[in-house]
Amino acid sequence: MNLTKKILIGLPVYTQSDQHLGKVADFELDPTTQLIVRYHVKGGDLIKELLRSELIVSREQVIAISPQRMVVEDAVVAEPEAQKAAFKKAVPAS
C-alpha cells in the first residue's frame, strides 16, 4: 500500500500506549534512497506543554502506519518527560 502526501499530511500520530501526539505536518526525503527519513508532527494535547514547536520523529521510531494513523514508539514522548522531571529535581522550588 502506498500513501500519498495528501494522506500523510494531517495523519494523526499516536504512541504505542495510545497517547495522541498530534498530526503529521511535513516530512523529509533522502534524495539518494527516495525514502522518508523524518516526520514533523505538530500539536497534540500531550506535547503542548513540553514542545511549543514541532516534534521530529525518525523513520526508525515508526511502528505502524496506515491511512488512519501513525503509531510511534513510546520513547518519542518519554525523553522530554524524563528531561522535565530531571530539571524539577535539579532546580528546587522556591
N, C-alpha and C positions, 0 to 999 in steps of 0.2 A: 504494500500500500504506500503510495506517495502522498505526501501532504504538501499542499501549495502554500505560498506566502499568505494568501488570503485566509487560510485555515490556521496557520501558525500564529499570525499576529492577532492578539486578543485571546489566545488559548489560555484557559485557566491553569494555574500551576499549583500543585499540592505536594506536600511532603508525604513520605511513607505513612506517617501517623495521621494523615488526613488534615493537616494544617494548611489553610489557604494562604499562599504567599503573594498572589497577585496574578497578573496576566502577562504573557509574552508581549513585549513592546517592540523588540527588534532581535536580530541575530547576526552573527558574523560568520562568513565563509572563509575557508582556507582556499586560496586561489589554485594551489597546486593539486590538492586532493578533491576539491569541489565539495567538501563536506562542511557541515555546520560545526564550528568549534566552540561557540559560546552563545548563550541565550541571555537577553537582557529582560529582566522581569520588573515590572512596575507595580507599586502599591497594593498591598494586601493588609488586612487588619493586623496581622501578626507582626509585620515588619515596619509598620508606620512609625512606631516609637523609636525603633533601632536604626532604621535607614531612611533618611529623608529623600534620597535619590532612587537609584535602582539597584537591584540585586543582579549579580552576574553569575550565571550557572554554566559550568563547563559541561561539555557533552558527556564526560565520564560520570557526572553526577546524576544523569537522567536514567531512571529505572524503566519507565514506560512512557510511551507517547501514543495518543490516539486522536481522532478528530474531536473528542470531547474534553480531554485533559492531558496534562503532562504531570508525571509523578517523579519527584526527585528524592535523593537521599535525605534523611533527617538531618544529617551533618550540615546541610546548607544553612539551617537555622540555628543549630546548636552552637556553632562557633561564636556568632555575635552575642548569644545569651551568655556563654561562658566568659566572654570578654567583659560584658556588663557586670556580671557577678564578681569577677576578679577586681574590677575597678571599685565597686562598692566596698570590698574588703580592704583595698589599699587606701582608700580615702574615707576616713571616719566621718560620720555625720556630725555636724556642729550643733 
